[in-house]
Amino acid sequence: MSTEETQAENGGIEAIFGVLEEKIEKLSARVKEMTGENARLKQTLAETEKERDTVKAELAEAKDAAGKTASELSEKLARFEADRGKLRERIERLVQSLEEPAPPASE
């Protein structure tokens, strides 16, 4: 090989290495971007999971409270219906006693 051929070959190799180095730099920059994006997405995911858990707990509490409220309302309704029945009986007895002829007055 002549000196000119060696220099041309070295120049070609340097050009190849230059292109490879440029590609590696671009890939390295892209990896850094992707790493930053990945970290941001992980943080957003963690925040979203925390918010989801909070909302899930609030929903469970609301369901529990609604169940208790419905139960309490059912109990109150049952008591009111029982009281209403008792009042109806008392009113019927009162009306019946008012409708009965008065006993003769004893002298």
Backbone as JSON, one array per atom type, in Angstrom:
{
  "sequence": "MSTEETQAENGGIEAIFGVLEEKIEKLSARVKEMTGENARLKQTLAETEKERDTVKAELAEAKDAAGKTASELSEKLARFEADRGKLRERIERLVQSLEEPAPPASE",
  "N": [[0.82, -1.16, 0.0], [0.41, 2.16, -0.77], [1.45, 5.38, 0.41], [-0.42, 7.3, -0.15], [-2.69, 5.77, -0.53], [-3.0, 4.76, 2.03], [-3.44, 7.11, 3.48], [-5.84, 7.92, 2.3], [-7.42, 5.81, 3.01], [-7.34, 6.11, 5.8], [-8.6, 8.57, 6.01], [-11.13, 7.88, 5.11], [-11.87, 6.12, 7.12], [-11.84, 7.84, 9.29], [-13.93, 9.49, 8.55], [-16.03, 7.69, 8.68], [-15.92, 7.07, 11.42], [-16.5, 9.61, 12.37], [-19.16, 9.95, 11.52], [-20.32, 7.84, 12.93], [-19.79, 8.69, 15.54], [-21.32, 11.02, 15.63], [-23.89, 9.94, 15.35], [-24.01, 8.42, 17.68], [-23.91, 10.44, 19.61], [-26.35, 11.72, 19.08], [-28.09, 9.62, 19.69], [-27.45, 9.31, 22.39], [-28.32, 11.76, 23.43], [-31.03, 11.49, 22.91], [-31.65, 9.29, 24.53], [-31.25, 10.47, 27.04], [-33.31, 12.36, 26.97], [-35.52, 10.64, 26.88], [-35.2, 9.32, 29.3], [-35.65, 11.38, 31.11], [-38.32, 11.96, 30.43], [-39.48, 9.52, 31.11], [-39.08, 9.51, 33.89], [-40.7, 11.7, 34.58], [-43.18, 10.72, 33.78], [-43.41, 8.52, 35.5], [-43.61, 9.85, 37.95], [-46.0, 11.25, 37.57], [-47.71, 9.08, 37.32], [-47.49, 7.95, 39.9], [-48.63, 10.03, 41.41], [-51.19, 10.01, 40.34], [-52.04, 7.44, 41.06], [-52.06, 7.74, 43.82], [-54.04, 9.68, 44.1], [-56.17, 8.22, 43.04], [-56.4, 6.2, 44.97], [-57.17, 7.75, 47.15], [-59.64, 8.76, 46.29], [-60.96, 6.35, 45.99], [-61.07, 5.47, 48.66], [-62.65, 7.52, 49.73], [-65.01, 7.05, 48.33], [-65.67, 4.51, 49.31], [-66.15, 5.18, 51.97], [-68.33, 6.88, 51.62], [-70.21, 5.12, 50.53], [-70.49, 3.41, 52.71], [-71.5, 5.2, 54.61], [-73.86, 5.9, 53.32], [-75.14, 3.46, 53.37], [-75.47, 3.14, 56.11], [-77.08, 5.35, 56.62], [-79.34, 4.7, 55.11], [-80.12, 2.44, 56.48], [-80.64, 3.54, 59.01], [-82.72, 5.27, 58.31], [-84.62, 3.4, 57.51], [-85.12, 2.14, 59.94], [-86.2, 4.31, 61.39], [-88.48, 4.8, 59.87], [-89.87, 2.42, 60.29], [-90.35, 2.69, 63.05], [-91.96, 5.0, 63.04], [-94.15, 4.03, 61.58], [-95.05, 2.07, 63.34], [-95.72, 3.68, 65.56], [-97.71, 5.18, 64.34], [-99.59, 3.21, 63.87], [-100.28, 2.58, 66.53], [-101.36, 5.04, 67.35], [-103.54, 5.16, 65.62], [-105.07, 3.03, 66.59], [-105.68, 4.01, 69.17], [-107.14, 6.29, 68.49], [-109.29, 5.1, 67.19], [-110.42, 3.66, 69.31], [-111.14, 5.8, 70.94], [-112.98, 7.15, 69.28], [-114.87, 5.13, 69.11], [-115.64, 4.93, 71.77], [-116.84, 7.4, 72.05], [-118.95, 7.17, 70.34], [-120.53, 5.26, 71.5], [-123.52, 4.79, 73.34], [-124.18, 6.86, 76.1], [-123.91, 5.67, 79.39], [-126.78, 5.21, 81.53], [-127.43, 7.73, 83.88], [-126.83, 7.28, 87.23], [-128.9, 7.52, 90.01]],
  "CA": [[0.0, 0.0, 0.0], [1.18, 3.39, -0.84], [1.14, 6.37, 1.43], [-1.66, 7.95, -0.56], [-3.79, 4.84, -0.26], [-3.13, 4.69, 3.48], [-4.06, 8.36, 3.91], [-7.23, 7.9, 1.82], [-8.11, 4.84, 3.86], [-7.47, 6.73, 7.12], [-9.6, 9.62, 5.86], [-12.43, 7.2, 5.03], [-12.15, 5.58, 8.45], [-12.17, 8.98, 10.13], [-15.26, 9.93, 8.16], [-16.95, 6.7, 9.24], [-15.95, 7.3, 12.85], [-17.2, 10.88, 12.59], [-20.6, 9.69, 11.38], [-20.71, 7.01, 14.07], [-19.76, 9.53, 16.74], [-22.49, 11.9, 15.54], [-25.08, 9.11, 15.63], [-23.96, 8.06, 19.1], [-24.27, 11.64, 20.35], [-27.79, 11.9, 18.92], [-28.75, 8.57, 20.47], [-27.24, 9.61, 23.8], [-29.23, 12.86, 23.76], [-32.39, 10.94, 22.89], [-31.78, 8.47, 25.74], [-31.41, 11.4, 28.16], [-34.68, 12.89, 26.88], [-36.45, 9.56, 27.22], [-35.05, 9.07, 30.73], [-36.37, 12.46, 31.78], [-39.75, 11.74, 30.19], [-39.86, 8.35, 31.91], [-39.15, 9.95, 35.29], [-41.89, 12.54, 34.69], [-44.36, 9.84, 33.69], [-43.49, 7.74, 36.74], [-44.09, 10.75, 38.99], [-47.41, 11.47, 37.29], [-48.39, 7.82, 37.64], [-47.55, 7.83, 41.35], [-49.61, 11.0, 41.87], [-52.51, 9.54, 39.92], [-52.38, 6.29, 41.9], [-52.38, 8.27, 45.15], [-55.35, 10.31, 43.97], [-57.14, 7.14, 42.86], [-56.6, 5.56, 46.27], [-57.93, 8.69, 47.98], [-61.02, 8.76, 45.79], [-61.51, 5.02, 46.3], [-61.37, 5.47, 50.09], [-63.79, 8.4, 49.93], [-66.17, 6.35, 47.8], [-66.02, 3.46, 50.26], [-66.75, 5.85, 53.14], [-69.65, 7.38, 51.21], [-71.1, 3.95, 50.43], [-70.75, 2.96, 54.07], [-72.38, 6.19, 55.23], [-75.16, 5.77, 52.67], [-75.75, 2.23, 53.9], [-75.9, 3.42, 57.48], [-78.2, 6.29, 56.54], [-80.51, 3.95, 54.64], [-80.51, 1.57, 57.59], [-81.24, 4.4, 60.03], [-84.01, 5.73, 57.8], [-85.55, 2.27, 57.56], [-85.5, 1.97, 61.34], [-87.09, 5.42, 61.75], [-89.75, 4.57, 59.18], [-90.55, 1.34, 61.0], [-90.85, 3.25, 64.31], [-93.08, 5.89, 62.74], [-95.3, 3.21, 61.2], [-95.55, 1.45, 64.56], [-96.38, 4.75, 66.31], [-98.92, 5.51, 63.6], [-100.55, 2.13, 64.16], [-100.74, 2.75, 67.91], [-102.22, 6.21, 67.37], [-104.78, 4.8, 64.94], [-105.84, 2.21, 67.53], [-106.18, 4.89, 70.23], [-108.2, 7.13, 67.92], [-110.46, 4.23, 66.95], [-111.04, 3.4, 70.62], [-111.74, 7.05, 71.38], [-114.18, 7.36, 68.46], [-115.83, 4.1, 69.51], [-116.2, 5.29, 73.08], [-117.69, 8.57, 71.86], [-120.14, 6.74, 69.61], [-121.37, 4.41, 72.37], [-124.46, 5.59, 74.14], [-123.73, 7.11, 77.46], [-124.67, 4.87, 80.35], [-127.72, 6.03, 82.28], [-126.9, 8.32, 85.1], [-127.4, 6.64, 88.41], [-129.35, 8.49, 90.99]],
  "C": [[0.88, 1.24, 0.0], [0.71, 4.34, 0.25], [-0.17, 7.07, 1.1], [-2.87, 7.06, -0.27], [-4.06, 4.76, 1.24], [-3.82, 5.94, 4.0], [-5.53, 8.4, 3.5], [-8.05, 6.95, 2.69], [-8.33, 5.42, 5.25], [-8.54, 7.83, 7.08], [-10.99, 9.02, 5.79], [-12.84, 6.66, 6.39], [-12.55, 6.7, 9.39], [-13.57, 9.49, 9.82], [-16.31, 8.98, 8.75], [-17.07, 6.9, 10.75], [-16.68, 8.6, 13.19], [-18.71, 10.69, 12.52], [-21.09, 8.86, 12.56], [-20.77, 7.82, 15.36], [-20.97, 10.46, 16.78], [-23.77, 11.13, 15.87], [-25.14, 8.74, 17.11], [-24.36, 9.25, 19.96], [-25.77, 11.89, 20.28], [-28.56, 10.87, 19.75], [-28.62, 8.83, 21.97], [-28.18, 10.73, 24.25], [-30.67, 12.35, 23.83], [-32.64, 10.07, 24.13], [-31.98, 9.35, 26.96], [-32.81, 11.99, 28.16], [-35.69, 11.85, 27.35], [-36.39, 9.24, 28.71], [-35.78, 10.13, 31.53], [-37.87, 12.31, 31.64], [-40.26, 10.57, 31.02], [-40.0, 8.72, 33.38], [-40.39, 10.79, 35.52], [-43.15, 11.69, 34.67], [-44.53, 8.99, 34.95], [-44.04, 8.59, 37.87], [-45.59, 11.01, 38.81], [-48.23, 10.24, 37.64], [-48.54, 7.66, 39.15], [-48.59, 8.8, 41.93], [-51.03, 10.54, 41.54], [-52.96, 8.35, 40.76], [-52.78, 6.75, 43.3], [-53.76, 8.9, 45.13], [-56.45, 9.26, 43.83], [-57.44, 6.46, 44.19], [-57.42, 6.44, 47.2], [-59.4, 8.68, 47.59], [-61.71, 7.43, 46.11], [-61.91, 4.94, 47.78], [-62.59, 6.35, 50.38], [-65.07, 7.74, 49.45], [-66.62, 5.25, 48.76], [-66.69, 4.05, 51.5], [-68.16, 6.33, 52.81], [-70.65, 6.23, 51.1], [-71.48, 3.45, 51.82], [-71.74, 3.9, 54.77], [-73.78, 6.1, 54.63], [-75.89, 4.53, 53.18], [-76.27, 2.44, 55.31], [-77.11, 4.35, 57.47], [-79.46, 5.56, 56.1], [-81.03, 3.05, 55.76], [-81.22, 2.39, 58.68], [-82.62, 4.89, 59.58], [-85.05, 4.61, 57.83], [-86.05, 2.03, 58.98], [-86.48, 3.06, 61.78], [-88.47, 5.22, 61.12], [-90.54, 3.47, 59.89], [-91.13, 1.85, 62.32], [-92.05, 4.15, 64.07], [-94.33, 5.09, 62.36], [-95.91, 2.53, 62.42], [-96.3, 2.48, 65.4], [-97.7, 5.13, 65.65], [-100.01, 4.46, 63.86], [-101.13, 2.26, 65.56], [-101.7, 3.94, 68.01], [-103.57, 5.91, 66.71], [-105.68, 3.99, 65.87], [-106.45, 3.08, 68.63], [-107.33, 5.77, 69.72], [-109.46, 6.31, 67.68], [-111.18, 3.93, 68.26], [-111.76, 4.65, 71.13], [-113.03, 7.32, 70.6], [-115.26, 6.37, 68.87], [-116.47, 4.45, 70.85], [-117.12, 6.5, 72.98], [-119.0, 8.18, 71.16], [-121.06, 5.87, 70.46], [-122.34, 5.3, 73.15], [-123.93, 5.71, 75.56], [-124.54, 6.24, 78.41], [-125.63, 5.76, 81.14], [-127.1, 6.52, 83.59], [-127.57, 7.68, 86.29], [-127.72, 7.7, 89.42], [-129.17, 8.01, 92.36]]
}
